[in-house]
């Protein structure tokens, strides 16, 4: 686990390791997907071109990095660049991880299995 991983990213990784089935790979953390830009996914499966972002501060009062106008603009640009480069991006909130963790992992597993199909 990355030393710089947020608590929500650590939580996601624990969920992934507990719930994943079979021999599906663990994600790469902080994967840079658009060099020379420094855009990174919180988690990625590069061979499958699947990225996962865990959104922080979604329900916080005030303006956190991702919920300010500038933060939302940056996230939109990042997501659009990812899609244009052929990535499939899933986004989750801390609430998703707390209230529907199995569904979150199942959604990712579904995408991984789709890309493994012949």
C-alpha positions, -999 to 999 in steps of 0.1 A, spaced: 0 0 0 13 34 -9 26 55 20 7 85 6 -26 66 2 -55 84 19 -76 65 44 -104 61 18 -79 46 -6 -66 23 21 -102 13 28 -108 5 -8 -77 -16 -11 -87 -37 20 -122 -41 4 -107 -52 -29 -84 -78 -12 -113 -92 9 -139 -94 -19 -122 -101 -52 -125 -136 -65 -101 -160 -82 -69 -147 -97 -79 -113 -108 -50 -88 -104 -46 -62 -77 -48 -27 -89 -18 -4 -95 -20 26 -71 -15 61 -84 -11 51 -120 -1 79 -143 -22 74 -174 -16 105 -196 21 114 -197 36 140 -198 6 152 -178 6 141 -142 -29 128 -142 -32 97 -120 -59 72 -111 -62 63 -75 -63 27 -87 -59 12 -122 -57 -20 -140 -35 -8 -169 -37 -41 -189 -75 -37 -189 -75 2 -192 -98 5 -162 -93 33 -137 -110 39 -103 -112 72 -85 -123 75 -48 -137 109 -44 -130 126 -12 -148 155 5 -180 148 -14 -202 154 16 -180 178 35 -191 213 43 -172 241 27 -150 236 -4 -127 208 -5 -103 202 -35 -127 181 -55 -159 199 -47 -148 235 -55 -155 248 -90 -118 245 -99 -117 209 -85 -148 199 -104 -134 214 -136 -101 195 -132 -119 163 -125 -140 167 -156 -109 174 -177 -90 144 -163 -120 121 -168 -125 132 -204 -88 128 -212 -90 93 -197 -120 83 -219 -104 98 -250 -73 77 -243 -95 45 -242 -98 41 -204 -130 32 -186 -133 52 -154 -154 44 -124 -158 69 -96 -169 62 -60 -174 82 -29 -165 74 7 -202 68 12 -202 42 -16 -174 23 2 -192 24 35 -227 16 23 -223 -6 -7 -188 -21 -6 -196 -54 -22 -215 -37 -51 -184 -14 -57 -161 -44 -60 -186 -63 -81 -188 -35 -106 -151 -35 -110 -150 -72 -113 -176 -71 -140 -155 -47 -161 -124 -68 -155 -142 -100 -166 -156 -82 -197 -121 -73 -208 -108 -109 -202 -135 -123 -224 -123 -137 -258 
